[in-house]
Amino acid sequence: MIDSKITQTVWENIGVWWDDKVGDGDAFHRTFIFPIIKRLIEIEKGQKILDLGCGNGSLIRELYSENVDFLGIDFSSSLLDKAKERTPHVQFELGDLTDDNLYQNLKNRGPWDSILCSMVLHDCPDLKPLSENISRLLRIDGEFIFSIPHPCFNMPLYMSLVHKDGKLIADGGTITLTGYSQSQHFVGKGKPNQPIEHHNFHRPIGTLLKTFFDQGLVLTAYEEPVLRDLEHNYLTPENLWSKLSEFPPALICKFKRIK
Ligand SMILES: C[S@@+](CC[C@H](N)C(=O)[O-])C[C@H]1O[C@@H](n2cnc3c(N)ncnc32)[C@H](O)[C@@H]1O
C-alpha cells in the first residue's frame, strides 16, 4: 500500500516545477475546470471557503473576493510557499488530507460554507478520512465540489498510455480504454516533461461517488465538460484534448450536506 508520505515526497519535489507550469491556471484548468467551478459555486459575502489540496493557490486566486474568507490546505510545502508568494492576502496551511488529525482543527474553525477539492482526489491513496469529515466541516446546506481527471476518459489512458509509453493511442477522435472497472494505482506524469512521475489512484465513478453518498452527502451537480460546448478554449491545436473534442477530460461534481 502506497501511503501519503510517499506521495507527499513527490509533491514536495515537483512543487516548484509544477508552479512554474501552472501559474494562475494552465490552459487545461482555464478551459475545463475554472469555468465549471465558478458556475457551480455559491459564494456570498462573509462566507468561509476551504480549498483542500490547493497547490499554488490558483483556484483561490480565480475565485478571490475580499469579502470571503479563504483557507488553502496542502501537504507540499514547496507548493504552499508559492501559494503564499503569489497570494499574500490569503491564509495557507500545511495539512495531509489522508490524516484524521487535520480535520479536528478545521472543524473548530468551521462550519464551512463551501469545500473545494480540485484535481486532488486521485492523488490520495485513502479517501476515508476526507469523506468522513466533509459533512462534519460543512454547515447544513453547505457544498462540497470536486474536480478530477475523468476516471473513464482520462485517467487510465492519460496516465498509463499517453505519457508513460510516449504513445498517442488516442488519435483521430478515438480512445482505446483499458483498466476502468478496478480501483488501481498508477505512476505517471500529469504533464508532459514532468521531471518526476507521481502517484495516481484510479477509482471507477461509482466507487468514487459512493464514498461521499455513504456519508449522507447528496449529489446536486454532475458535469462532464466537452470542448465543443465550452465558451473558451485555451488549448493549442496540438493538445491531446483538442484532438478528442468529443470526450470530457474532467469530471466535476457538487454535493450538498442536507442534514
Ligand atoms: C494536481 S495538483 C492540484 C492543485 C490545485 N488544486 C489545482 O487544481 O491546481 C494536486 C495537489 O494536491 C496536493 N495533495 C495531494 N495529496 C494530498 C494530500 N494527501 N494532502 C494534502 N494535499 C495533497 C498536492 O500537493 C498538489 O498540490
Ligand as a Chemical Component Dictionary entry (heavy atoms), coordinates in Angstrom:
data_LIG
# 
_chem_comp.id                   LIG 
_chem_comp.type                 NON-POLYMER 
_chem_comp.pdbx_formal_charge   0 
_chem_comp.three_letter_code    LIG 
# 
loop_
_chem_comp_atom.comp_id 
_chem_comp_atom.atom_id 
_chem_comp_atom.alt_atom_id 
_chem_comp_atom.type_symbol 
_chem_comp_atom.charge 
_chem_comp_atom.model_Cartn_x 
_chem_comp_atom.model_Cartn_y 
_chem_comp_atom.model_Cartn_z 
_chem_comp_atom.pdbx_ordinal 
LIG C1  C1  C 0  -2.851 18.141 -9.398 1  
LIG S1  S1  S 1  -2.427 19.200 -8.076 2  
LIG C2  C2  C 0  -3.868 20.256 -7.996 3  
LIG C3  C3  C 0  -3.598 21.514 -7.246 4  
LIG C4  C4  C 0  -4.725 22.539 -7.287 5  
LIG N1  N1  N 0  -5.897 22.096 -6.558 6  
LIG C5  C5  C 0  -5.045 22.851 -8.722 7  
LIG O1  O1  O 0  -6.128 22.459 -9.194 8  
LIG O2  O2  O -1 -4.203 23.489 -9.366 9  
LIG C6  C6  C 0  -2.674 18.131 -6.676 10 
LIG C7  C7  C 0  -2.414 18.845 -5.361 11 
LIG O3  O3  O 0  -2.879 18.044 -4.293 12 
LIG C8  C8  C 0  -1.927 18.061 -3.257 13 
LIG N2  N2  N 0  -2.135 16.820 -2.494 14 
LIG C9  C9  C 0  -2.094 15.563 -2.973 15 
LIG N3  N3  N 0  -2.341 14.688 -1.983 16 
LIG C10 C10 C 0  -2.541 15.417 -0.857 17 
LIG C11 C11 C 0  -2.810 15.079 0.498  18 
LIG N4  N4  N 0  -2.906 13.803 0.906  19 
LIG N5  N5  N 0  -2.961 16.075 1.387  20 
LIG C12 C12 C 0  -2.831 17.389 1.000  21 
LIG N6  N6  N 0  -2.565 17.762 -0.257 22 
LIG C13 C13 C 0  -2.422 16.783 -1.186 23 
LIG C14 C14 C 0  -0.594 18.145 -3.974 24 
LIG O4  O4  O 0  0.450  18.616 -3.142 25 
LIG C15 C15 C 0  -0.925 19.107 -5.103 26 
LIG O5  O5  O 0  -0.796 20.432 -4.696 27 
# 
loop_
_chem_comp_bond.comp_id 
_chem_comp_bond.atom_id_1 
_chem_comp_bond.atom_id_2 
_chem_comp_bond.value_order 
_chem_comp_bond.pdbx_ordinal 
LIG C1  S1  SING 1  
LIG S1  C2  SING 2  
LIG S1  C6  SING 3  
LIG C2  C3  SING 4  
LIG C3  C4  SING 5  
LIG C4  N1  SING 6  
LIG C4  C5  SING 7  
LIG C5  O1  DOUB 8  
LIG C5  O2  SING 9  
LIG C6  C7  SING 10 
LIG C7  O3  SING 11 
LIG C7  C15 SING 12 
LIG O3  C8  SING 13 
LIG C8  N2  SING 14 
LIG C8  C14 SING 15 
LIG N2  C9  SING 16 
LIG N2  C13 SING 17 
LIG C9  N3  DOUB 18 
LIG N3  C10 SING 19 
LIG C10 C11 SING 20 
LIG C10 C13 DOUB 21 
LIG C11 N4  SING 22 
LIG C11 N5  DOUB 23 
LIG N5  C12 SING 24 
LIG C12 N6  DOUB 25 
LIG N6  C13 SING 26 
LIG C14 O4  SING 27 
LIG C14 C15 SING 28 
LIG C15 O5  SING 29 
# 
